[in-house]
Amino acid sequence: MNGLSKAALLRWTSGLLLGFAVLTAVTAWRQPEAPDLPVPKKVSSYSGAPVVPAEAPTPEIPIAPPAPPPLPDLPSVSVRTPVREAGFRESKEATWEWTLTGQVVTTQGPVAGLLVKAEWVMAFHPNAEETAMLKRGGARRDKDGVWWGKAVASTNESGFFSMEGLPAVQLRVSSGRQFQIAQPGGTVQLRTELP
């Protein structure tokens, strides 16, 4: 054997094997773990089509919800619009069993505790007896001589409100400085700015 003794040959082979084992161990230790690959499903019968392994599911990327559509322009009236021109009528003969619901929208979103006021005409030109009765009932007189009744509600955490026991006449609804005309039994959406 080319002049090597058996003992020398054994040491040389052992050294090579030990070096190979050390290199294999170092290589295995330094390699990153392989990701778990999906296992293809077995097909029980051959249909002639090639078997394609199932693709790994792609992670879902969260998508931001779309922006809410802009609110439509709501009819509003100025404080200075004469009430007769706006279509108001007296509530003397009206029934008082109506409700009004709605939502107040602000630039910061829904706000709890905002005051909502609904007003209606009690009388245009009352006589002395009617005037005394209106005062006792809490009605107020504006500078044009029109007597107004009112109901007040506050919004919940979603900005919604509800009023009951309203007369069956046109209402002037406000939350802040802008007024909107509404009918009892309906629903309104008011815009306002926070103070």
Backbone torsions as a table, in degrees:
resi	resn	phi	psi	omega
1	MET	NA	58.2	174.9
2	ASN	53.7	33.1	173.5
3	GLY	84.1	8.7	177.2
4	LEU	-98.4	140.2	176.5
5	SER	-79.2	165.1	179.3
6	LYS	-62.2	-39.1	-178.6
7	ALA	-66.8	-40.8	179.7
8	ALA	-68.0	-39.9	178.2
9	LEU	-64.5	-39.3	178.5
10	LEU	-65.6	-42.3	177.9
11	ARG	-64.9	-42.0	179.5
12	TRP	-63.2	-44.8	179.0
13	THR	-65.3	-41.9	178.2
14	SER	-63.1	-40.2	178.6
15	GLY	-64.1	-42.3	177.4
16	LEU	-63.0	-45.6	179.7
17	LEU	-64.1	-40.8	178.6
18	LEU	-65.5	-42.3	177.2
19	GLY	-62.7	-42.1	178.0
20	PHE	-63.5	-40.0	179.1
21	ALA	-65.4	-40.8	178.8
22	VAL	-65.8	-44.7	178.3
23	LEU	-61.4	-41.2	178.7
24	THR	-63.6	-43.4	-179.6
25	ALA	-65.3	-42.2	179.3
26	VAL	-66.1	-42.0	179.2
27	THR	-63.5	-44.1	179.0
28	ALA	-65.1	-35.8	-179.1
29	TRP	-71.8	-34.3	-176.4
30	ARG	-84.1	-17.6	-178.2
31	GLN	-78.6	138.9	175.4
32	PRO	-69.3	156.4	179.3
33	GLU	-67.1	140.5	178.3
34	ALA	-76.3	138.0	178.8
35	PRO	-68.6	152.8	177.8
36	ASP	-69.2	118.0	179.5
37	LEU	-93.5	146.9	179.0
38	PRO	-66.9	143.0	-179.8
39	VAL	-90.2	126.9	179.3
40	PRO	-65.2	145.3	179.6
41	LYS	-77.8	146.0	177.6
42	LYS	-82.0	140.2	176.7
43	VAL	-100.1	126.6	-174.7
44	SER	-74.1	-32.6	179.6
45	SER	-129.9	146.0	-178.7
46	TYR	-84.4	123.6	-178.7
47	SER	-103.7	0.6	-179.7
48	GLY	95.3	-17.8	179.3
49	ALA	-89.7	147.2	179.2
50	PRO	-67.9	146.9	178.8
51	VAL	-86.0	120.5	-179.2
52	VAL	-107.0	127.9	179.6
53	PRO	-65.8	148.3	179.7
54	ALA	-65.7	139.9	178.8
55	GLU	-78.9	148.6	176.9
56	ALA	-67.6	137.5	-179.7
57	PRO	-64.3	137.3	178.3
58	THR	-83.3	139.7	-179.8
59	PRO	-66.7	141.3	179.6
60	GLU	-79.1	132.2	178.6
61	ILE	-95.9	122.7	-179.4
62	PRO	-63.4	135.1	179.7
63	ILE	-107.3	132.9	179.1
64	ALA	-66.4	140.6	178.8
65	PRO	-63.9	150.6	-179.6
66	PRO	-66.2	152.8	179.1
67	ALA	-66.2	142.4	179.8
68	PRO	-64.1	147.8	179.9
69	PRO	-65.9	152.7	179.4
70	PRO	-64.7	146.2	-179.4
71	LEU	-72.5	142.4	178.2
72	PRO	-70.3	155.5	176.3
73	ASP	-68.9	128.1	-178.0
74	LEU	-98.8	144.5	179.6
75	PRO	-66.5	136.9	178.1
76	SER	-141.9	159.7	178.9
77	VAL	-126.4	153.9	177.2
78	SER	-80.2	155.6	176.7
79	VAL	-61.8	-27.2	-175.6
80	ARG	-87.9	-1.7	177.6
81	THR	-67.5	124.7	178.4
82	PRO	-58.3	135.2	-172.9
83	VAL	-65.5	-32.7	178.5
84	ARG	-67.8	-36.2	177.7
85	GLU	-69.7	-29.3	179.6
86	ALA	-80.1	-4.0	175.7
87	GLY	92.7	13.1	179.2
88	PHE	-73.4	148.4	173.9
89	ARG	-135.6	162.0	-177.5
90	GLU	-68.4	151.1	-178.2
91	SER	-99.3	16.8	-176.9
92	LYS	-58.7	-44.6	-174.8
93	GLU	-97.7	6.7	-173.8
94	ALA	-79.8	154.4	170.9
95	THR	-83.6	150.5	-173.2
96	TRP	-115.7	50.3	-177.8
97	GLU	-127.4	25.3	-175.6
98	TRP	-100.0	158.7	177.7
99	THR	-121.2	162.1	174.1
100	LEU	-140.0	128.9	177.4
101	THR	-123.6	162.1	178.8
102	GLY	176.7	-172.1	-179.6
103	GLN	-139.6	141.7	175.1
104	VAL	-102.8	127.2	-178.1
105	VAL	-110.6	129.8	175.7
106	THR	-119.4	169.3	178.7
107	THR	-69.0	-21.5	178.5
108	GLN	-93.9	5.4	-178.7
109	GLY	97.9	-167.3	-178.9
110	PRO	-68.7	142.3	-178.9
111	VAL	-131.9	132.1	177.9
112	ALA	-82.6	146.6	172.9
113	GLY	86.7	7.8	176.2
114	LEU	-75.0	137.3	179.9
115	LEU	-82.7	137.3	177.0
116	VAL	-122.6	130.2	-177.2
117	LYS	-118.4	129.9	173.0
118	ALA	-113.2	128.7	-179.7
119	GLU	-123.3	150.5	177.1
120	TRP	-143.7	156.4	-178.6
121	VAL	-77.2	123.8	175.4
122	MET	-87.5	-43.2	-179.7
123	ALA	-161.9	146.0	176.2
124	PHE	-87.0	-51.4	-179.5
125	HIS	-139.4	79.7	-177.7
126	PRO	-75.8	155.9	174.1
127	ASN	-81.4	-177.9	-174.5
128	ALA	-62.6	-41.4	-179.6
129	GLU	-66.0	-43.9	178.2
130	GLU	-64.9	-37.6	179.4
131	THR	-61.5	-44.7	179.4
132	ALA	-62.2	-41.6	179.1
133	MET	-65.7	-40.0	178.3
134	LEU	-63.7	-40.9	178.5
135	LYS	-62.6	-44.2	179.6
136	ARG	-64.0	-30.9	-179.6
137	GLY	-81.4	-4.1	177.4
138	GLY	91.7	8.9	178.1
139	ALA	-70.7	155.5	177.9
140	ARG	-122.9	152.4	-177.2
141	ARG	-107.6	131.5	177.0
142	ASP	-89.9	178.4	-174.9
143	LYS	-70.5	-13.1	175.8
144	ASP	-90.3	0.8	178.8
145	GLY	87.3	9.7	179.1
146	VAL	-90.5	134.9	179.9
147	TRP	-96.8	130.4	-175.1
148	TRP	-117.7	138.7	167.9
149	GLY	-102.0	161.7	-179.3
150	LYS	-150.0	156.8	172.3
151	ALA	-132.3	146.2	-177.4
152	VAL	-127.5	140.3	175.2
153	ALA	-137.8	166.7	175.7
154	SER	-125.9	155.3	-176.5
155	THR	-81.0	152.3	173.2
156	ASN	-88.7	-172.0	-176.1
157	GLU	-65.8	-16.7	176.8
158	SER	-96.7	2.4	179.1
159	GLY	86.5	5.7	-178.2
160	PHE	-89.6	153.5	176.6
161	PHE	-143.7	164.7	177.7
162	SER	-150.5	139.0	177.4
163	MET	-127.8	139.4	179.6
164	GLU	-123.3	161.8	177.4
165	GLY	73.8	35.2	-179.3
166	LEU	-93.9	153.3	178.5
167	PRO	-76.6	159.4	-179.1
168	ALA	-84.9	56.2	176.2
169	VAL	-133.6	169.6	179.5
170	GLN	-62.1	140.3	-177.3
171	LEU	-115.3	149.3	171.7
172	ARG	-110.6	112.2	-173.4
173	VAL	-109.0	136.8	-179.9
174	SER	-147.0	152.9	168.6
175	SER	-144.9	96.7	-171.5
176	GLY	102.4	-142.8	-173.7
177	ARG	-97.3	-17.2	-177.4
178	GLN	-91.8	135.0	-179.3
179	PHE	-105.4	152.4	174.6
180	GLN	-136.5	139.4	178.1
181	ILE	-88.0	136.4	-178.5
182	ALA	-140.6	161.7	175.4
183	GLN	-107.1	141.6	177.0
184	PRO	-63.3	148.3	-176.1
185	GLY	87.6	-3.2	-178.1
186	GLY	-102.9	-170.8	178.3
187	THR	-130.3	138.8	180.0
188	VAL	-125.7	158.3	171.6
189	GLN	-128.3	119.2	-176.4
190	LEU	-108.1	144.0	172.3
191	ARG	-107.0	140.2	176.9
192	THR	-151.7	160.4	174.7
193	GLU	-104.0	142.0	177.4
194	LEU	-72.3	141.8	180.0
195	PRO	-68.0	NA	NA
